[in-house]
Amino acid sequence: MGGKAFSPALRTPRLPPSIYHCLRSQTTSVLSTFYKYVASPCEVPEKLSHGDIDILVCAPLDSLFPPTSTTLSVALSAVHTLSNSKTTSFAIPYPGKLEDYVQVDVQSVTSEELFEWQLFHCSYGDFWNILGTAIRPFGLTANERGLFLRISEIEHVNKDRSLVFLCSEPDAVLVFCTGMGVEEYKRGWGSVGDMFGWLSRGRFMRKESFVRSRLKANDRKRMGQREVYRRFVEECVPGWAEHIPGGRNEPDTREEVLEEALLLFGKREDHNRKIEEWRTELLHAPIKKELRKLRIVEDVEYADAWINSLREAPAAKKRV
């Protein structure tokens, strides 16, 4: 939440790295007494301050009686708590500042597989915002559940139904989406520039994908709110050729990526079934539309008859 969950009721100033890392370590230790898996996403290089502390947890040690937000609040010495369906925010005391607090966001994940994926998807700040912009023109998208492809003939009508799940295994997705190995990613980068350089060598990177006029509304919003994303678009991309050649079998079309993804991840059957179901619905849609019209007519006729019967009832009583 960027440290704003408790605003304006509480002051939650940004944290210098020294305090951030100390509190993150302490909080992780406390949460590890309640959960098997506890971790924070990797931070973007050169980050000078932090708005909050983000921690993912999974697999309560006591599965019969998992910890409640109240239990965690007491353990963390929190003074205020806010919860939604996925994340609980705790306001804990800011060291040495009586009037200030630190926001700790604890997100509970339902499975170990999703825990690993979401940790990966949230790491290095705007890493996935940048990579997501690059892969979108090729019919790919990543969200909190994994990597998906979008079926073009369904997408323009129903984006959610156009999605076909591909994979949520971080290493496999990273290799597919960048065309590079995972070693440098796992080592991390000493600077934002180093991270930009690595991303720029990705197999889906194309200059035209980052042209302002072609950016989606969410991307344009990020330009104003996300400094690292904006720097990549404004400082890194202009120096590219149309794309960065690197001998990594860069695809030319969305169709090529579709075929490669279906083969690599073994999802052709899922893809074909979804298309068949969609086309069958479209074929039956006119019939359903006519049936709905018929039911409406029947309902109207029934209602008219019922109203007329009510109108006729008083007249019948008078004649009697």
Disulfide bonds with the S-S distance in Angstrom:
none
